[in-house]
Amino acid sequence: MKQDRIPKIALWGLATVSVILIFWWLGADPTRHFEQSLPGLDHRGGEQGGGDSVQIGEFFDFYTNDYHPLEESWPRFRGSDFDNISKSIVPLKEKFSAAGPEVLWSVDLGEGHSGAAIYKGLVYILDYSEGEQADFLRCFSLTTGKELWRRGYKVHVKRNHGMSRTVPAVTDSFVVTIGPRCHVMCVERKTGNFRWGIDIEKEYHSEVPLWYTGQCPLVDGNTAVIATGGTSLMIGIDLATGHKIWETPNPKGWKMSHSSVMPFIFGGKRMYIYSAAGGMAGIAADGPDTGRILWETSAWNKSVVAPSPVCMPDGKIFITAGYGAGSMVFQLQEKGGGFSVMPVAGYKPSEGLASEQQTPLYWNGHLFGILPKDGGALRNQLVCADAADTRKIVWSSGSEKRFGLGPYLMADGKIFLLNEEGTLYILKPSVSKYIESDAAKVIANGQDAWAPLALADGYLVLRDSRKMICINMHK
């Protein structure tokens, strides 16, 4: 009898323990010991709240004062007049010699797509050193390639198909840069002495763009203009002191894009045009209302925007982006003492002029640009479009001439175009047909040559993802 009761007691005990375990499992939180993964804590680009304490401008290395001063400058993204057209009077080559292009010097860089600025014989470029985990503004002699000095700061940036992507803005007194993770730095142009810095991500709760900062800083007179996103849309900073002069509110929460701010004068009013992630706006650039939003539109609302707005004399604004975004044309008008903006055309990338990365060039009533990879049969070709109707392609370079995401500029009645593999083309601008004068490989094993070009005093500075070179283009 007692032997029969032992198995029953054991079964009842086992059942009781099982019930207790089931209720414990249902009520327990298996993640209670996990740490929450918050955006920015792994310091990746495109996420908010980076935890690094960055001492902007903390490093300085001086090498030499040896350089030859020159006269001309390419002081910022898209040149002196923001149109990507050089006003140089130096005659330039139409064809390369039998020996090929004259490469004066080359410099190894960290992986990136940042372009150079040139100022009176000096070259300025923002470079990221993976070995030192630091952003550096580097200053070189234009004629020899000797490095004069570098100023930088330690910041952790993970490789994301390149790190640095911006072009410095240079004046006679100062240089302003924006690093991959939105650190703005201002130094004295000749000496590299540090003046001020701003951590945009930290101070304005901005979100670092997906492929890091692509916005090139704008210097307008004595003001550095930065589109911050986050708690403000745009700010103006006194160039000499670093003090904030004005601030544009951001009630709609638009985010920083890869696009750069473009100045524009329309109806006698100076304004800054910015294509944010969320919409496009015109901000007053002078007078008592500086920093005020003059007009805005959410009709153009793309998550990834790299090209900058192209503002045309009749008030039309052309804007484009990659990844299927296509293009849109807006008409700006004066209205009741203010301004209004209306979309007049919008289309897919295969239906007209579009661009993924480079900002199209406006010349003689036409726009020149390289179609994106989703541009249909004309993908990656250089095309010329009628600015009055950008869906009308006047000519293309042809299926044998595809340039990828390569940059271009106009100078001395010529277009200089670098394809993404390091071949430099000399073209004659035309609104009737594609005219190629010459082409030559200038970067051996070139890869991802996407950075904007710079030209001054007959010297062309260009780069691919790992190397910067200078070519003597004197005729």
C-alpha positions in Angstrom: 0.0 0.0 0.0 2.8 2.5 0.9 4.7 1.4 -2.1 1.7 2.4 -4.4 1.5 5.9 -2.7 5.2 6.9 -3.4 4.8 7.2 -7.3 1.5 9.2 -6.8 3.2 11.6 -4.4 6.1 12.0 -6.9 3.7 12.7 -9.7 1.8 15.3 -7.7 5.1 17.0 -6.8 6.3 17.0 -10.4 3.0 18.5 -11.5 3.1 21.2 -8.9 6.7 22.2 -9.8 5.7 22.3 -13.5 2.8 24.6 -12.8 5.1 26.9 -10.8 7.7 27.0 -13.5 5.1 27.8 -16.2 3.7 30.8 -14.2 7.3 32.0 -13.5 8.1 31.8 -17.2 5.0 33.7 -18.2 5.6 36.4 -15.7 9.4 36.8 -16.1 11.1 39.4 -18.4 13.9 37.6 -20.2 15.3 40.9 -21.4 15.5 42.6 -18.0 19.3 42.4 -18.0 19.7 43.6 -21.6 21.0 47.2 -22.2 18.8 49.2 -24.5 20.3 49.8 -28.0 19.9 53.6 -28.5 20.6 55.4 -31.8 24.1 56.8 -31.8 25.6 54.7 -29.1 27.6 52.7 -31.6 28.7 56.0 -33.2 27.5 55.0 -36.7 26.8 57.6 -39.3 23.1 58.4 -39.8 22.2 58.0 -36.2 21.6 60.6 -33.5 23.2 61.0 -30.1 26.9 60.2 -30.6 28.5 59.9 -27.2 32.0 61.0 -28.2 33.4 64.1 -26.5 35.2 65.7 -29.4 37.8 68.4 -28.8 37.5 70.2 -32.2 40.9 71.5 -33.4 42.9 69.8 -30.7 45.7 68.6 -33.0 48.1 70.7 -35.1 51.2 69.7 -37.1 53.4 72.2 -38.9 55.8 71.2 -41.6 56.9 74.1 -43.7 56.1 77.6 -45.0 57.5 76.9 -48.4 55.0 77.6 -51.2 54.7 79.9 -54.2 51.8 82.4 -53.8 49.5 82.7 -56.9 46.6 84.9 -58.0 43.5 82.8 -58.6 41.3 80.8 -56.3 38.6 78.1 -56.3 37.5 78.9 -52.8 34.5 76.6 -52.2 32.2 74.0 -53.5 31.2 74.9 -57.1 33.7 77.8 -57.3 33.6 81.5 -56.6 30.2 82.1 -58.1 28.6 78.7 -57.1 28.0 77.8 -60.7 30.9 75.3 -61.3 32.3 77.6 -64.0 35.8 79.0 -63.6 36.3 82.7 -64.5 40.1 82.1 -64.9 41.8 83.9 -67.8 44.6 81.3 -68.1 44.4 79.5 -71.5 44.0 75.8 -70.9 44.8 72.7 -72.9 42.4 71.4 -75.6 44.4 68.2 -76.0 47.0 66.4 -74.0 50.5 66.1 -75.4 51.9 62.9 -76.9 53.5 62.2 -73.5 50.1 62.4 -71.8 48.9 64.7 -69.0 51.5 66.4 -66.8 50.8 65.2 -63.3 52.8 67.6 -61.0 52.2 65.7 -57.8 50.1 63.1 -56.0 49.2 62.6 -52.3 47.7 59.6 -50.6 44.5 60.3 -48.7 42.2 58.4 -46.4 39.2 56.8 -48.1 36.7 59.4 -49.0 35.2 61.8 -51.5 36.0 65.2 -50.1 37.0 67.8 -52.7 39.7 70.4 -52.6 39.5 74.2 -52.4 42.3 76.4 -53.7 43.3 79.8 -52.5 46.2 81.8 -54.0 48.6 78.9 -54.3 47.4 76.7 -51.4 45.2 73.6 -51.5 42.9 72.8 -48.6 41.2 69.4 -48.2 39.5 67.7 -45.3 40.8 64.2 -44.8 40.0 61.4 -42.4 42.8 59.2 -41.0 41.7 55.8 -40.0 45.0 55.1 -38.3 44.7 58.1 -36.1 40.9 58.1 -36.0 40.8 61.8 -36.7 39.5 64.5 -39.1 42.3 66.7 -40.5 42.2 69.9 -42.5 45.3 69.6 -44.6 47.1 72.4 -46.4 49.3 71.8 -49.4 51.3 73.9 -51.9 49.4 74.0 -55.2 52.6 73.9 -57.4 54.7 71.3 -55.4 52.2 69.2 -53.4 54.3 69.8 -50.2 52.1 69.7 -47.1 52.5 72.9 -45.0 50.3 72.0 -42.0 47.3 70.1 -40.7 44.8 70.8 -38.0 42.4 68.1 -36.7 40.6 66.4 -33.9 40.0 62.9 -32.8 36.6 61.4 -33.8 35.5 57.8 -34.3 34.1 57.3 -37.8 33.3 53.8 -39.2 34.0 53.1 -42.8 30.9 53.7 -44.8 32.0 53.7 -48.5 34.3 56.6 -47.6 34.3 59.0 -44.7 35.1 62.7 -45.6 32.8 64.1 -48.3 32.8 67.9 -48.2 34.7 70.8 -49.7 36.1 73.5 -47.3 35.0 77.1 -47.7 38.0 79.5 -47.8 38.3 83.3 -47.4 41.4 85.4 -47.3 41.4 85.1 -43.5 39.6 81.8 -42.6 38.9 78.2 -43.6 35.6 76.5 -42.5 35.1 72.7 -42.7 32.4 70.2 -41.9 33.5 66.7 -40.9 31.8 63.4 -41.5 29.9 63.5 -38.2 28.9 67.2 -38.5 31.8 68.8 -36.7 32.3 72.4 -37.9 35.8 73.8 -37.6 37.1 77.3 -38.4 40.8 78.0 -38.6 43.0 80.9 -39.8 43.8 80.3 -43.4 47.5 81.1 -43.5 48.6 79.7 -40.1 46.0 77.0 -39.3 45.4 78.5 -35.9 42.2 77.3 -34.4 39.4 79.8 -34.0 36.2 77.9 -33.1 34.2 74.7 -33.5 30.6 73.5 -33.3 29.4 69.9 -32.8 26.2 70.2 -34.8 24.9 66.7 -33.9 25.3 67.4 -30.2 24.3 71.0 -30.0 21.3 70.9 -32.4 20.3 67.2 -31.9 20.8 66.7 -35.6 20.9 63.3 -37.2 24.1 62.5 -39.1 23.1 61.8 -42.7 23.1 58.2 -44.0 26.5 58.4 -45.6 27.9 61.0 -43.3 27.9 64.8 -43.9 27.9 65.7 -47.6 26.9 69.4 -47.0 29.7 71.8 -47.9 29.9 74.8 -45.7 28.8 78.2 -47.1 30.7 81.4 -46.2 28.7 84.6 -47.1 30.7 87.7 -46.2 31.6 87.4 -42.6 29.0 84.7 -41.9 29.4 80.9 -42.0 26.0 79.4 -43.0 25.2 75.8 -41.9 22.0 73.8 -42.5 21.8 71.9 -39.2 18.5 70.1 -39.2 17.4 69.1 -35.7 16.2 71.9 -33.4 17.0 74.5 -36.1 16.9 74.4 -39.8 19.8 76.7 -40.5 22.2 79.0 -38.5 24.5 81.9 -39.3 27.8 82.1 -37.4 30.1 85.1 -37.1 33.2 83.9 -38.9 35.7 85.7 -36.7 34.2 84.8 -33.3 32.1 81.7 -33.7 29.1 83.5 -32.1 25.7 82.6 -33.5 24.2 85.6 -35.3 20.8 84.2 -36.4 18.9 81.0 -36.3 16.1 79.6 -38.5 13.4 77.5 -36.6 12.6 74.0 -37.8 9.0 73.3 -36.7 8.5 70.6 -39.3 11.5 68.6 -38.1 13.3 68.5 -41.4 16.6 66.7 -41.3 20.1 67.5 -42.7 20.5 66.1 -46.2 23.7 65.6 -48.2 22.9 68.7 -50.3 24.6 72.1 -49.8 23.1 75.5 -49.3 23.0 77.7 -52.4 22.8 81.5 -52.4 20.3 83.1 -54.8 19.0 86.6 -55.6 15.5 86.8 -56.9 13.2 89.8 -57.0 15.9 91.9 -55.5 16.0 89.6 -52.4 19.0 87.6 -51.4 18.2 84.2 -50.0 19.7 80.8 -49.2 18.1 77.8 -51.0 18.3 74.5 -49.2 17.0 71.0 -50.1 16.6 69.2 -46.8 15.4 65.7 -46.1 11.7 66.8 -45.8 11.4 69.7 -48.2 13.0 72.7 -49.8 13.1 76.3 -48.4 14.3 79.8 -49.2 15.8 81.6 -46.1 16.3 85.4 -46.0 20.0 86.2 -46.4 20.1 89.8 -45.5 18.2 92.7 -43.9 16.2 92.7 -40.6 14.6 89.4 -41.5 17.8 87.4 -42.0 17.2 83.8 -41.1 13.5 84.0 -41.7 11.8 81.4 -43.9 10.6 83.3 -47.1 9.0 80.2 -48.7 9.0 76.5 -48.3 7.6 73.4 -50.0 7.2 69.8 -49.1 6.4 68.8 -52.7 10.0 67.7 -53.0 10.5 65.3 -50.1 13.2 62.7 -50.6 15.2 60.9 -47.9 18.5 60.9 -49.8 19.4 64.2 -51.6 23.0 64.8 -52.7 22.9 67.4 -55.6 22.3 71.0 -54.6 19.5 73.2 -56.1 20.3 74.8 -59.4 18.8 78.3 -59.4 18.2 79.8 -62.8 17.8 83.5 -63.7 14.0 83.3 -64.4 13.3 82.0 -60.9 13.2 78.3 -61.9 14.8 75.9 -59.4 15.9 72.5 -60.6 16.4 69.8 -58.0 17.3 66.2 -58.4 18.3 63.1 -56.4 19.2 59.4 -56.9 17.7 56.1 -55.9 14.6 56.5 -58.1 13.8 60.1 -56.9 14.1 61.6 -60.3 13.8 65.4 -60.6 11.5 68.3 -60.1 11.4 71.9 -61.3 9.9 74.7 -59.3 8.9 78.2 -60.3 9.6 80.9 -57.7 7.4 84.0 -57.9 7.0 87.3 -56.0 3.5 87.4 -54.4 2.0 90.0 -52.2 5.3 91.4 -51.0 6.5 87.9 -50.4 7.3 84.8 -52.4 5.5 81.6 -53.5 7.0 78.5 -55.1 5.1 76.0 -57.3 6.2 72.7 -58.9 5.9 72.9 -62.7 7.4 69.5 -63.6 8.3 66.3 -61.8 9.4 63.1 -63.4 11.2 59.8 -63.1 15.0 59.5 -63.7 14.5 57.9 -67.1 12.2 60.7 -68.3 14.6 63.7 -68.4 17.6 65.2 -66.8 18.4 63.7 -63.4 21.5 63.1 -61.3 22.4 61.0 -58.3 25.4 62.8 -56.9 26.8 65.7 -59.0 24.9 69.0 -59.2 24.1 69.8 -62.9 25.8 72.7 -64.6 23.7 75.6 -66.0 25.1 77.3 -69.2 23.6 79.1 -72.1 20.0 78.2 -71.3 20.8 74.5 -70.8 21.7 72.1 -68.1 24.5 69.5 -68.3 24.6 66.5 -66.1 25.3 62.7 -65.8 22.2 60.5 -65.6 22.0 58.1 -62.7 22.2 54.3 -63.0 18.4 54.1 -63.1 18.3 56.7 -65.9 17.1 54.1 -68.5 18.9 53.7 -71.8 21.0 56.9 -71.2 22.2 55.8 -67.7 25.6 57.2 -66.7 25.8 59.2 -69.9 26.5 63.0 -69.9 23.5 64.7 -71.3 22.5 68.3 -72.2 18.9 69.3 -71.4 16.9 72.4 -72.3 16.5 74.4 -69.1 13.0 75.5 -70.3 11.9 71.9 -70.2 14.4 69.6 -68.5 12.6 66.5 -69.7 13.9 67.4 -73.2 17.3 65.8 -73.7 19.1 67.7 -76.5 22.0 65.2 -76.8 23.8 62.5 -74.9 27.4 61.2 -74.9 26.4 57.8 -76.3 26.4 54.3 -75.0 30.2 54.1 -75.3 30.8 57.1 -73.1 29.4 56.4 -69.6 30.9 58.3 -66.6 29.4 56.8 -63.5 29.2 59.4 -60.7 32.2 61.4 -62.0 32.5 65.2 -61.4 32.9 68.0 -64.0 33.5 71.8 -64.3 33.7 74.4 -67.0 36.7 76.6 -67.7 38.2 78.5 -70.7 35.4 77.4 -72.9 35.9 73.7 -72.1 34.3 71.1 -69.9 36.7 69.0 -67.9 35.1 65.7 -66.8 36.6 62.9 -64.7 34.9 59.5 -64.9 34.8 57.5 -61.7 37.7 55.3 -62.8 40.1 58.2 -63.2 40.0 59.1 -66.9 39.9 62.8 -67.6 37.9 64.1 -70.6 38.3 67.4 -72.3 35.0 68.4 -74.0 33.7 71.4 -75.9 30.5 72.8 -74.4 27.7 72.7 -77.0 23.9 72.9 -77.0 23.6 70.8 -80.2 25.9 67.8 -79.8 28.5 66.0 -77.7 32.0 67.1 -78.7 35.0 65.3 -77.2 38.5 66.8 -77.7 40.6 64.4 -75.8 40.8 61.9 -73.0 43.5 60.3 -70.9 43.9 58.2 -67.8 45.2 60.3 -65.0 44.8 58.1 -62.0 46.1 54.5 -62.4 43.6 52.0 -61.0 41.3 54.9 -60.2 38.3 54.0 -58.1 35.2 56.0 -57.1 36.5 59.3 -58.3 33.4 61.3 -57.2 34.9 64.3 -55.5 34.3 67.8 -57.1 37.1 69.2 -59.1 39.0 72.4 -58.4 40.9 74.7 -60.8 43.0 77.8 -60.4 46.0 79.4 -62.2 45.9 76.6 -64.8 46.2 73.8 -62.2 43.5 71.1 -61.9 43.2 69.3 -58.6 41.2 66.1 -58.5 41.0 62.8 -56.6 39.6 59.3 -56.4 38.7 57.5 -53.2 42.4 57.2 -52.1 44.6 59.7 -53.9 44.7 63.4 -54.8 46.6 64.7 -57.8 47.4 68.0 -59.5 47.6 68.3 -63.3 49.2 71.2 -65.2 46.6 72.2 -67.7 48.4 75.3 -69.1 48.0 75.5 -72.8 
